[in-house]
Amino acid sequence: MDTNIIEKLNSIEKLIIEHQTMQKQVLNFNETCKYLELSQSHLYKLTSTGAIPHYKPNGKKIYFNRPELDQWLLRNKIESQDEIEQQAANYLMNAKTVKL
């Protein structure tokens, strides 16, 4: 019974820590790995190639702005088939002359 209580307390503690991390605007490297669900090596590669927005205020430690990470995650949207068909229909309706 004591083991079960300790396991539940540990899971509650983990949830609290994760919740606190999601409230922060600036994340450190490890928090960003967890937030993006990336390995450390992959995140290092993204920072070294400049593929992900990041900050190095003192030239060593790397920090990330969470809203910028969200924007980075949502880039290159793949549109649904319905959206593509709607765009095609709008284009045809707005075209003045259709050349065949």
Secondary structure, 3 states (H helix, E strand, C coil): CHHHHHHHHHHHHHHHHHHHHHHCCEEEHHHHHHHHCCCHHHHHHHHHCCCCCCECCCCCCCEEEHHHHHHHHCCCCCCCHHHHHHHHHHHHHHCCCCCC
